[in-house]
Amino acid sequence: MIYDKSTEYKVYICESKFFPGSGDYEDEAQIQNDRYIKCYEIVYETISKEINSFSLGGHYEKLEEAIKEVEGYKQFKKWI
């Protein structure tokens, strides 16, 4: 919904067991390779109502890191 030139949308923080690596051969192995660990993935609701899809916002090893990332966006208003 649009209010005073802002848009509301949902953000989900989902627990996952897959932490994707960068795939970059110049990175350290822990960053380069996929890992199967408990982690948290940020998922954004698509703002467009014409397309029912989601976009990913990254993976984090700790829930606190994912929360901090979401709250750090200047568009962030509140948790519901």
Helices and strands as residue ranges (DSSP letters): E 2-3, E 6-7, E 11-16, H 29-32, E 39-45, E 54-60, H 63-71
